[in-house]
């Protein structure tokens, strides 16, 4: 006998010596050649897909051949965001517990909802996106409940739980990020780029994958590797910067670290998480900086003819790994319509484009992994172009029926549909395809997609052991080692732009004044108007660990002013639309009101069934920011502090124009999503700043308006009153300007040859 049997709680574990660990809740097992295998099919003999000694593709092909059309369609559904438990306002998708709300039901927080059970049983869904969860125990018990149910269903196909990035420290105001306080905390994507350290990025990915698997998660919807060539783009904070070389290196190690199980011959194993690189072919070129989550931002434009540059992080990074997993296991196209890039003349969302998916990704670049659409591209749109929830993002195919949209995706080579919980209309698409192309063609399309999807599930060992050990997980998630590594990365991502007269570091226990902040209303990510916010940016308890807090400037020895980069409406004002305008407005990177006198008078792209004009220009229109008072805080504080130092700490979600506040700041510290403690550690001199700018900070809005959305470094960078130019790769430490192996590698070998030491 070559195995040991261990009972733990409701589960039986078989530890095969020199083989896989098998776990079971209800499934019988088969002993063959001294090893244990699951009898998932329940036929009493070992089948190829149950044999963990075989390669993933052989197993996937065998299982795919056993599936009905409806079962294959179920694999192609990547379900909607799941809150755990589902409380009021935690998700836009309704869920019940035995017909009641969670609060009325008396259910445990990890109980499966009626809808989750129905998806598994009736719709054959095996991919669910975890949103926010109550705590680690809840998440793990919920994941195990899913696997227990799946194990009882035909073929015993486990559930592959996915997640958006959840290790960042930022506010998480984009997408549906949800995090547990215990998990290790790291800089947001752009902050990782600011470290200029692929080694740090790989360390993050290795730790994140361990924490994900300890939570029951086996697929990461990331990394986001779009080049941030336009500084106005709201998703820039999640990406890996503007430099194609740095982004490519980061993408490569991120996917390697996420997918690799140490000691595995093919790289895959129980510690692996499938990396779904996004967003093919790059989503950072929206006209005017607008984003394609919204119909008003659906067009990506290439006035600089730079389409190919945006493919590099995919082709040379995520799809060309140094490790044994070789390529990212999945790729997600973006919502955008890549304007006039389709050789067939189709201006449709990337996943709907035969040229973008079939011709380029599948054929020219030979990508054989899973292609999964971004979320909600199938659903019909909302009545107005300024809406978001709960409308779909079927950009360019609004005129088609939903089954026709599914069929178009399938024929392009798309394997999975994000945010689809029911296969009814996919089945209609299949039947439509049988009439149009023949049953054999459609059967082969579905079978090929099922194989790709199953390969990833076999690779990460879900068929052998989908269950999570709570006790073991609690030792992994947010361990001291992981917390320390994440915090070190946060520190290394902070950029010091200015240190006039070497005012930093500040002496310990001097008196510090920190003004409160005031934020006006603005349109949130889901296009609701926010409430007015009064913010105390720093707790007195934390500040007192470093300095003596005071409540007025007269007593203070120095002031620390916390600000955000300018907060706007992402380029569209629904109230303007309702009052007879087009709704379009500039995205401003300055604090004071801005009028777009240098903008295009006629937009490059345009057209929407809900719009009367194809011209999306905002020429001559104005925008105000919700946090103009941040600038007022800086100015007022400096005017009252006089010669005493004023340190400005700016959380930079977008590259801000700092000419407005530069002369009022003695020091400027930039963070891209770190804990306040990290900023105080640097201000107090406990750690020295080491971060570098991952993009240019523009001189003014005129240079932003005149640049090409698809070109990163055609913007004139701002030069401050000390003569420092805030360009890519710039940063200070306490000795002066940083010039090291990082700046030599990336700055001097810049792809556009425009960045030089200054």
C-alpha positions, 0 to 999 in steps of 0.5 A: 500500500502506497498511501495513508488515510487521515480523517479530519472533520467531515473529510477523508484524506488519502496521502498517496506516497509520491503522488497526489493528496486525495480528499473526499466528502461523499465520493467513493474511492478506487485503489489501483496499483497501491494508490487511491483515486476518486470514483467521480463517475461512480462506475467502480473502475478508474477512468482516464479523467480520474487518474491523477497520473495522466497529464491534464490535457488527456484527462480533460479530453476524456471528461469533455467527451463524457459531457452533454451540451448543457454540461459543456455550456455550464463550464463556459459560464463564469458566474457573477460576483458572490458576496458571502454572505449576501447582505443588503447593498453588498451586491446588485445581484439578488440572493435568498436563503430558503426563500428569505433574506439572509437577515431573516433566514437565520442562516450561517454566513457560509450557507449557500444561497438558493441561487448558488445551489441552483447555478451548480445543480441546474445550470452546471456552473463551475466558476464563481467570482468571490466578491467580499466575504465576512472573514476568513472562516466564512470564506473557507466554509463557504468554499467547502460547501460549494465543493461538497455540493459539486462533488455530489453532482454528475462527474464530480466537477469541482468549483473553480473560485476566482477573485479580482485583486484583493491585496491592495491597500487602496480604497477599492472603489473600482470594480467589486474588490473585497478584502479581509483585514487579515490578508497581507497588504501590498501596493496597488498595481501602479504602486508595484510598478513604482518599486521598479522591482520585478523581484518584489512583484514576483514575491507578491505573486508567490505570497498572494497565490498561497493566500488565495489557495488557502481561501479556496480561490484558484483563479486570479482575474489578473494581472492587469497589464494594460499600458497606462499610456493615457494619464486620465484613465481611471483603471491606471491605478490597477495597471503596471505603469506606462513603460512597456519594458517594465510592464512586460517584466512585471507581467512575466514574473507576476504570472510565473509567481502566481502559477508556479508550484515549487518542485512540480515538473510542469510548474502546476500544482496545489499552490498554483493559481491560474493567472487571467491576464487582462485586458487584451489588447490593452485598454488604456487608450480610451479617447479623452481618457474615458473608460469602457465600463461605460458606453460613453467610454467604449472607444479606444483610439490610436492616433499615434499608430501605437497599437503594437506597443500595447501587445508587448506585456502580453506577448513578451510577458504573460504569454512568454514565461520563464517558468514551466507553466509557460503562459498565463492560463487565461486571458480577458479581453477588454470592453473597448472597441479598438477603433479602426484596428479591425481589418474587416472594418468591424468596430465592435468590442474586442471579444466580439472582434474576429480580428482581435481574438481569432486572427490575432490572439488565437492564430497569429500569436497561437494562444491556446489558453482560456479566453474569458470575456470581461463581465456583463458584455452580453447583457442589453444596455441601459436606456441612457449612455450615461448609465452603468448599473445594471446594464450590459456592455455589448459595445458595437453589437447592440443590434444583435440578439443575446443568442447572436452575441453568444454565437459571435463570441463562440465562433471567435474562439472565446471560451467563457462568458463573465457574469453569466449565471444561466446557460439558456441563451447560450444553448439558443446560440448553440442551436442557432450555430447548428443551423448556420454552421452545422452541428459538428462544428458547434459540438467541436467548438464547445468541446474545445472550450470545455477542454481548455477550461478543464485543463486549468482545473486539472492543473491546479489539482481541484479534482483531487483536493478541492477542500480547504483546511481551516486550521492550516489556512489560518496559519498562511493567510496574513502570516507575520512573514506575509504581512512584513513582505507586503509592508516592505513593498508598500514602503518601497513604492512611495515616491518622494518628489520634493524635499526642499532644504532637506526638511525631511525627515522630520525630528521625532515628537515635534508638534504636527498639524494635520488638516481635515479634508472636504470632498464634494459630490462626484459620480462613483464607479457605478455612476451613483452620486456620492455624498459630501465627505468630511474626512479626518485623514489620519487618526490621532492615535497613529500620529502620536506614535511618531509626533505630537498632534496639535489642533491648530497651526500656530502651535505646530512645528510642521504640517502634513497635508493629505490630498488625493489626485483630482477627483472627477466624473470620468469624462461624463456628466449625466446632468448635462445630458439631461439638460440637453447637452451631450454629457461629455466633459473633460477629465481634469488632472488639475484641482482648479476648474478646467476648460478644454480649449485645446481639446479636439473639436471633432472626436476620433470615434463616436456613435451609439444607438442612444446618441444623436451625434457621433461627435463626442468632443468636449471642446470648450466645456469645463470640468470641476473636481470634487476635491478642489479643497485639497489644494485650498488646504495646502495653500491655506496651511502654507500661508499660515505656517510661514517658514515652518515646513508643509509636507504634502502627501498625495495618493495618486490614482491618476497622474496629477498636475502639481504646478498648482500646489508645488510652490506651497509644499516644502516636501511632496510624497506620492503614494499609489495605495499604501497604509498611512503608517508607511508614509509616517515611517518615511516622513520620520526617517525610519525608512528612506524613500525608494520609489520611482515615478511609473509615468510622467506627471504632466506639466499642464492640461494643454500637453495632456489634450495634445498627446496621443492616447496610445503613446505614453511619453509624448506628454511634457512633464512638469518641472518644479521650482527646484528644477526637478522634472517629474518624468518617468523614473524620477524619485528622491531619497534623502541624499538626492535624486535616485540614480541606480540600476533600476533607472539605468535598466528602464529609464535609459532603455526607454522604448520611445527614447524620450526619457533622460536623467534630469 
